[in-house]
Amino acid sequence: MLQGSASARMLANLNYRTGMIEESKRTCHWCGHEFSCGQALRRHMLIHTGETPFRCFHCDYATNRRESLKAHCLRHHEMSEEEFRLKAKAAFPPAGPRGRPRKKPTV
């Protein structure tokens, strides 16, 4: 019930230690949308920047969402989910903290 209301936004920013309502540090400076985590904000910012980091392995299609690329490849290029997973793993390394690619452990 509170989800979209001002009360819900206030509760989301409530510092339970101090009891004070704090400004969200995860607010889009373009549209003011607030996010619960930094990764969600970074993903959202791709909408405003127009960046399309996920490019199709077979054609010129590009998108800002990995899930959209997966749907495209399965539908238009008849790839299996396993084939997509393997190609995507090689082409798009999983992001670590702060959206940077994870470092491989050195032995």
Secondary structure, DSSP 4 states (H G I P E B T S, - for coil): --TTSHHHHHHHTB-TTT--B---S-B-TTT--B-SSHHHHHHHHHHHH----EE-SSSS-EES-HHHHHHHHHHHS---HHHHHHHHHHHSPPB-GGGPBPPPPP-
